[in-house]
């Protein structure tokens, strides 16, 4: 079986001189190698091809047969690493918490421990007949978040 740590080191070595970063690397028991990368400005097909060729050049098909997939993190894919949260600061996101609560708002902050989302809440001020929307920052640790996705609106 192909060593996942070896693949990870190859990917990191190749990407260290670029703006791209690894999001997910997996190796299945039947040697399907899947590498997902992202970039703050989007990933081109050429970048995926260059990385794929680099990985293939460093593996020996005579020793082990393998299948290799290199792709970019899709716009609708859930965030998998903190850097994706940081990349999307200021963007509208959909966050699903593990308790089933679904939030939509602006991703305000993210660090190694938690993410902050600004959500609009409707409240009825005292003496008012109409509800008004107020913005509220809510902080969640990554342990509380099932997934977060970039929200596309048309």
Buried (B, 14 or more C-beta within 10 A) or exposed (E): EBEEEEBBEBBEEBBEEEEBBBBBBEBEEEBEBBBBBBBEEEBEEEBBEBBBEBBBEEBEEEEEEBEBEBBBBEEEBBBBBBBBBBBBBEEBBBBBBEEEEEBEBBBBBBEEEBBBBBBEEEEEEEEEEEEEEEEEEBEBEBEBBEEBBBBEEE
